[in-house]
């Protein structure tokens, strides 16, 4: 809301950057409910006086370009503005707020990372099964492949030829990525959205791109599952920093436990909540509790063996595709605990009993 042409040009540019389509008014709109129902109201400092009688509401911001305008705070109080913004200094912050309002941001997604204690541990299989199980339960789900050397997690879902964007398309992303635009651009497989790697081009994903993509995915709500490599570089560190919890998949072998200790040490420097998922068969004298104790990590549950899993994948069925299979039942029980409200059974995602 402004008649300042230069300020209007700035605000229209910021709305475009945030992927939002604004309504422009010179004074509070006369149509009933328009002022009250808009996700956000940006009032130019030239229009503040005309808003004195408007209904008080949240999400009103007073915006201008004059850093030393007198009485600006008094005008903000008169119209009930939550923030006073000066451009261009506040442009980056304002773009984020506009995009949040346009996307209707609510509770962020529960974000779970899956890491292998050693190569071939089954981490990617568990990541896929978690995502497929969540989607089957009707949850908004995104699966993100964070391992460029893993061969592409879309292959496990039978979607290597599915249309949609891959990591090379986001390698140069900076600043904010729109959540809705991200979701719509990705391949849709088994009721979820998948961000995987391309088949031909080798790209390095800088930390800024990883941060932008994961932040966009989290803003959508639901659940986000990230398949991560064992090595920790700057981009992986950025992914770890955005996780709510991590699952470390460890085969029941002494060498695997020794390798997993190094992985846990590196990931644990960034991730506060890291839990172990042991996988059989076990070497003599080992079981799931021994593995958890040796690593000094909470036990999230034992990853079950599922006969015929590879055959099912060859036939196009993803991990966790059979709702009655042991892997799907493990994942369903995990999500039930992880998504339980605080106070109903302890902290979210509590370990298996």
Secondary structure as a PSIPRED ss2 file (coil, helix, strand):
# PSIPRED VFORMAT (PSIPRED V4.0)

   1 X C   1.000  0.000  0.000
   2 X C   1.000  0.000  0.000
   3 X C   1.000  0.000  0.000
   4 X C   1.000  0.000  0.000
   5 X H   0.000  1.000  0.000
   6 X H   0.000  1.000  0.000
   7 X H   0.000  1.000  0.000
   8 X H   0.000  1.000  0.000
   9 X H   0.000  1.000  0.000
  10 X H   0.000  1.000  0.000
  11 X H   0.000  1.000  0.000
  12 X H   0.000  1.000  0.000
  13 X H   0.000  1.000  0.000
  14 X H   0.000  1.000  0.000
  15 X H   0.000  1.000  0.000
  16 X H   0.000  1.000  0.000
  17 X H   0.000  1.000  0.000
  18 X H   0.000  1.000  0.000
  19 X C   1.000  0.000  0.000
  20 X C   1.000  0.000  0.000
  21 X C   1.000  0.000  0.000
  22 X C   1.000  0.000  0.000
  23 X C   1.000  0.000  0.000
  24 X C   1.000  0.000  0.000
  25 X C   1.000  0.000  0.000
  26 X C   1.000  0.000  0.000
  27 X C   1.000  0.000  0.000
  28 X C   1.000  0.000  0.000
  29 X C   1.000  0.000  0.000
  30 X C   1.000  0.000  0.000
  31 X C   1.000  0.000  0.000
  32 X C   1.000  0.000  0.000
  33 X C   1.000  0.000  0.000
  34 X H   0.000  1.000  0.000
  35 X H   0.000  1.000  0.000
  36 X H   0.000  1.000  0.000
  37 X H   0.000  1.000  0.000
  38 X C   1.000  0.000  0.000
  39 X C   1.000  0.000  0.000
  40 X C   1.000  0.000  0.000
  41 X E   0.000  0.000  1.000
  42 X E   0.000  0.000  1.000
  43 X E   0.000  0.000  1.000
  44 X E   0.000  0.000  1.000
  45 X C   1.000  0.000  0.000
  46 X C   1.000  0.000  0.000
  47 X C   1.000  0.000  0.000
  48 X H   0.000  1.000  0.000
  49 X H   0.000  1.000  0.000
  50 X H   0.000  1.000  0.000
  51 X H   0.000  1.000  0.000
  52 X C   1.000  0.000  0.000
  53 X C   1.000  0.000  0.000
  54 X C   1.000  0.000  0.000
  55 X C   1.000  0.000  0.000
  56 X C   1.000  0.000  0.000
  57 X C   1.000  0.000  0.000
  58 X C   1.000  0.000  0.000
  59 X C   1.000  0.000  0.000
  60 X E   0.000  0.000  1.000
  61 X E   0.000  0.000  1.000
  62 X E   0.000  0.000  1.000
  63 X E   0.000  0.000  1.000
  64 X E   0.000  0.000  1.000
  65 X C   1.000  0.000  0.000
  66 X C   1.000  0.000  0.000
  67 X C   1.000  0.000  0.000
  68 X C   1.000  0.000  0.000
  69 X C   1.000  0.000  0.000
  70 X C   1.000  0.000  0.000
  71 X C   1.000  0.000  0.000
  72 X H   0.000  1.000  0.000
  73 X H   0.000  1.000  0.000
  74 X H   0.000  1.000  0.000
  75 X H   0.000  1.000  0.000
  76 X H   0.000  1.000  0.000
  77 X H   0.000  1.000  0.000
  78 X H   0.000  1.000  0.000
  79 X H   0.000  1.000  0.000
  80 X C   1.000  0.000  0.000
  81 X C   1.000  0.000  0.000
  82 X C   1.000  0.000  0.000
  83 X E   0.000  0.000  1.000
  84 X E   0.000  0.000  1.000
  85 X E   0.000  0.000  1.000
  86 X E   0.000  0.000  1.000
  87 X C   1.000  0.000  0.000
  88 X C   1.000  0.000  0.000
  89 X C   1.000  0.000  0.000
  90 X C   1.000  0.000  0.000
  91 X H   0.000  1.000  0.000
  92 X H   0.000  1.000  0.000
  93 X H   0.000  1.000  0.000
  94 X H   0.000  1.000  0.000
  95 X H   0.000  1.000  0.000
  96 X H   0.000  1.000  0.000
  97 X H   0.000  1.000  0.000
  98 X H   0.000  1.000  0.000
  99 X H   0.000  1.000  0.000
 100 X H   0.000  1.000  0.000
 101 X H   0.000  1.000  0.000
 102 X H   0.000  1.000  0.000
 103 X H   0.000  1.000  0.000
 104 X C   1.000  0.000  0.000
 105 X C   1.000  0.000  0.000
 106 X C   1.000  0.000  0.000
 107 X C   1.000  0.000  0.000
 108 X C   1.000  0.000  0.000
 109 X C   1.000  0.000  0.000
 110 X E   0.000  0.000  1.000
 111 X E   0.000  0.000  1.000
 112 X E   0.000  0.000  1.000
 113 X E   0.000  0.000  1.000
 114 X E   0.000  0.000  1.000
 115 X E   0.000  0.000  1.000
 116 X E   0.000  0.000  1.000
 117 X C   1.000  0.000  0.000
 118 X C   1.000  0.000  0.000
 119 X C   1.000  0.000  0.000
 120 X C   1.000  0.000  0.000
 121 X C   1.000  0.000  0.000
 122 X C   1.000  0.000  0.000
 123 X H   0.000  1.000  0.000
 124 X H   0.000  1.000  0.000
 125 X H   0.000  1.000  0.000
 126 X H   0.000  1.000  0.000
 127 X H   0.000  1.000  0.000
 128 X H   0.000  1.000  0.000
 129 X H   0.000  1.000  0.000
 130 X H   0.000  1.000  0.000
 131 X H   0.000  1.000  0.000
 132 X H   0.000  1.000  0.000
 133 X H   0.000  1.000  0.000
 134 X H   0.000  1.000  0.000
 135 X H   0.000  1.000  0.000
 136 X H   0.000  1.000  0.000
 137 X C   1.000  0.000  0.000
 138 X C   1.000  0.000  0.000
 139 X C   1.000  0.000  0.000
 140 X C   1.000  0.000  0.000
 141 X E   0.000  0.000  1.000
 142 X E   0.000  0.000  1.000
 143 X E   0.000  0.000  1.000
 144 X E   0.000  0.000  1.000
 145 X E   0.000  0.000  1.000
 146 X C   1.000  0.000  0.000
 147 X C   1.000  0.000  0.000
 148 X C   1.000  0.000  0.000
 149 X C   1.000  0.000  0.000
 150 X C   1.000  0.000  0.000
 151 X C   1.000  0.000  0.000
 152 X C   1.000  0.000  0.000
 153 X C   1.000  0.000  0.000
 154 X C   1.000  0.000  0.000
 155 X C   1.000  0.000  0.000
 156 X C   1.000  0.000  0.000
 157 X C   1.000  0.000  0.000
 158 X C   1.000  0.000  0.000
 159 X C   1.000  0.000  0.000
 160 X C   1.000  0.000  0.000
 161 X C   1.000  0.000  0.000
 162 X C   1.000  0.000  0.000
 163 X C   1.000  0.000  0.000
 164 X C   1.000  0.000  0.000
 165 X E   0.000  0.000  1.000
 166 X C   1.000  0.000  0.000
 167 X H   0.000  1.000  0.000
 168 X H   0.000  1.000  0.000
 169 X H   0.000  1.000  0.000
 170 X H   0.000  1.000  0.000
 171 X C   1.000  0.000  0.000
 172 X C   1.000  0.000  0.000
 173 X C   1.000  0.000  0.000
 174 X C   1.000  0.000  0.000
 175 X C   1.000  0.000  0.000
 176 X C   1.000  0.000  0.000
 177 X C   1.000  0.000  0.000
 178 X C   1.000  0.000  0.000
 179 X H   0.000  1.000  0.000
 180 X H   0.000  1.000  0.000
 181 X H   0.000  1.000  0.000
 182 X H   0.000  1.000  0.000
 183 X H   0.000  1.000  0.000
 184 X H   0.000  1.000  0.000
 185 X H   0.000  1.000  0.000
 186 X E   0.000  0.000  1.000
 187 X E   0.000  0.000  1.000
 188 X E   0.000  0.000  1.000
 189 X E   0.000  0.000  1.000
 190 X C   1.000  0.000  0.000
 191 X C   1.000  0.000  0.000
 192 X E   0.000  0.000  1.000
 193 X E   0.000  0.000  1.000
 194 X E   0.000  0.000  1.000
 195 X E   0.000  0.000  1.000
 196 X C   1.000  0.000  0.000
 197 X C   1.000  0.000  0.000
 198 X C   1.000  0.000  0.000
 199 X C   1.000  0.000  0.000
 200 X C   1.000  0.000  0.000
 201 X C   1.000  0.000  0.000
 202 X C   1.000  0.000  0.000
 203 X C   1.000  0.000  0.000
 204 X C   1.000  0.000  0.000
 205 X C   1.000  0.000  0.000
 206 X C   1.000  0.000  0.000
 207 X H   0.000  1.000  0.000
 208 X H   0.000  1.000  0.000
 209 X H   0.000  1.000  0.000
 210 X H   0.000  1.000  0.000
 211 X H   0.000  1.000  0.000
 212 X H   0.000  1.000  0.000
 213 X H   0.000  1.000  0.000
 214 X H   0.000  1.000  0.000
 215 X H   0.000  1.000  0.000
 216 X H   0.000  1.000  0.000
 217 X H   0.000  1.000  0.000
 218 X H   0.000  1.000  0.000
 219 X H   0.000  1.000  0.000
 220 X C   1.000  0.000  0.000
 221 X C   1.000  0.000  0.000
 222 X C   1.000  0.000  0.000
 223 X E   0.000  0.000  1.000
 224 X E   0.000  0.000  1.000
 225 X E   0.000  0.000  1.000
 226 X E   0.000  0.000  1.000
 227 X E   0.000  0.000  1.000
 228 X E   0.000  0.000  1.000
 229 X C   1.000  0.000  0.000
 230 X C   1.000  0.000  0.000
 231 X C   1.000  0.000  0.000
 232 X C   1.000  0.000  0.000
 233 X C   1.000  0.000  0.000
 234 X H   0.000  1.000  0.000
 235 X H   0.000  1.000  0.000
 236 X H   0.000  1.000  0.000
 237 X H   0.000  1.000  0.000
 238 X H   0.000  1.000  0.000
 239 X H   0.000  1.000  0.000
 240 X H   0.000  1.000  0.000
 241 X H   0.000  1.000  0.000
 242 X C   1.000  0.000  0.000
 243 X C   1.000  0.000  0.000
 244 X C   1.000  0.000  0.000
 245 X E   0.000  0.000  1.000
 246 X E   0.000  0.000  1.000
 247 X E   0.000  0.000  1.000
 248 X E   0.000  0.000  1.000
 249 X E   0.000  0.000  1.000
 250 X E   0.000  0.000  1.000
 251 X E   0.000  0.000  1.000
 252 X C   1.000  0.000  0.000
 253 X C   1.000  0.000  0.000
 254 X H   0.000  1.000  0.000
 255 X H   0.000  1.000  0.000
 256 X H   0.000  1.000  0.000
 257 X H   0.000  1.000  0.000
 258 X H   0.000  1.000  0.000
 259 X H   0.000  1.000  0.000
 260 X H   0.000  1.000  0.000
 261 X H   0.000  1.000  0.000
 262 X H   0.000  1.000  0.000
 263 X H   0.000  1.000  0.000
 264 X H   0.000  1.000  0.000
 265 X H   0.000  1.000  0.000
 266 X H   0.000  1.000  0.000
 267 X H   0.000  1.000  0.000
 268 X H   0.000  1.000  0.000
 269 X C   1.000  0.000  0.000
 270 X C   1.000  0.000  0.000
 271 X C   1.000  0.000  0.000
 272 X C   1.000  0.000  0.000
 273 X C   1.000  0.000  0.000
 274 X E   0.000  0.000  1.000
 275 X E   0.000  0.000  1.000
 276 X E   0.000  0.000  1.000
 277 X E   0.000  0.000  1.000
 278 X E   0.000  0.000  1.000
 279 X E   0.000  0.000  1.000
 280 X C   1.000  0.000  0.000
 281 X C   1.000  0.000  0.000
 282 X C   1.000  0.000  0.000
 283 X C   1.000  0.000  0.000
 284 X C   1.000  0.000  0.000
 285 X C   1.000  0.000  0.000
 286 X C   1.000  0.000  0.000
 287 X C   1.000  0.000  0.000
 288 X H   0.000  1.000  0.000
 289 X H   0.000  1.000  0.000
 290 X H   0.000  1.000  0.000
 291 X H   0.000  1.000  0.000
 292 X H   0.000  1.000  0.000
 293 X H   0.000  1.000  0.000
 294 X H   0.000  1.000  0.000
 295 X H   0.000  1.000  0.000
 296 X C   1.000  0.000  0.000
 297 X C   1.000  0.000  0.000
 298 X E   0.000  0.000  1.000
 299 X E   0.000  0.000  1.000
 300 X C   1.000  0.000  0.000
 301 X C   1.000  0.000  0.000
 302 X C   1.000  0.000  0.000
 303 X E   0.000  0.000  1.000
 304 X C   1.000  0.000  0.000
 305 X C   1.000  0.000  0.000
 306 X C   1.000  0.000  0.000
 307 X C   1.000  0.000  0.000
 308 X C   1.000  0.000  0.000
 309 X H   0.000  1.000  0.000
 310 X H   0.000  1.000  0.000
 311 X H   0.000  1.000  0.000
 312 X H   0.000  1.000  0.000
 313 X H   0.000  1.000  0.000
 314 X H   0.000  1.000  0.000
 315 X C   1.000  0.000  0.000
 316 X C   1.000  0.000  0.000
 317 X C   1.000  0.000  0.000
 318 X C   1.000  0.000  0.000
 319 X C   1.000  0.000  0.000
 320 X C   1.000  0.000  0.000
 321 X C   1.000  0.000  0.000
 322 X C   1.000  0.000  0.000
 323 X C   1.000  0.000  0.000
 324 X C   1.000  0.000  0.000
 325 X C   1.000  0.000  0.000
 326 X H   0.000  1.000  0.000
 327 X H   0.000  1.000  0.000
 328 X H   0.000  1.000  0.000
 329 X H   0.000  1.000  0.000
 330 X H   0.000  1.000  0.000
 331 X H   0.000  1.000  0.000
 332 X H   0.000  1.000  0.000
 333 X H   0.000  1.000  0.000
 334 X H   0.000  1.000  0.000
 335 X H   0.000  1.000  0.000
 336 X H   0.000  1.000  0.000
 337 X H   0.000  1.000  0.000
 338 X H   0.000  1.000  0.000
 339 X C   1.000  0.000  0.000
 340 X C   1.000  0.000  0.000
 341 X C   1.000  0.000  0.000
 342 X C   1.000  0.000  0.000
 343 X C   1.000  0.000  0.000
 344 X C   1.000  0.000  0.000
 345 X C   1.000  0.000  0.000
 346 X C   1.000  0.000  0.000
 347 X C   1.000  0.000  0.000
 348 X C   1.000  0.000  0.000
 349 X C   1.000  0.000  0.000
 350 X C   1.000  0.000  0.000
 351 X C   1.000  0.000  0.000
 352 X C   1.000  0.000  0.000
 353 X C   1.000  0.000  0.000
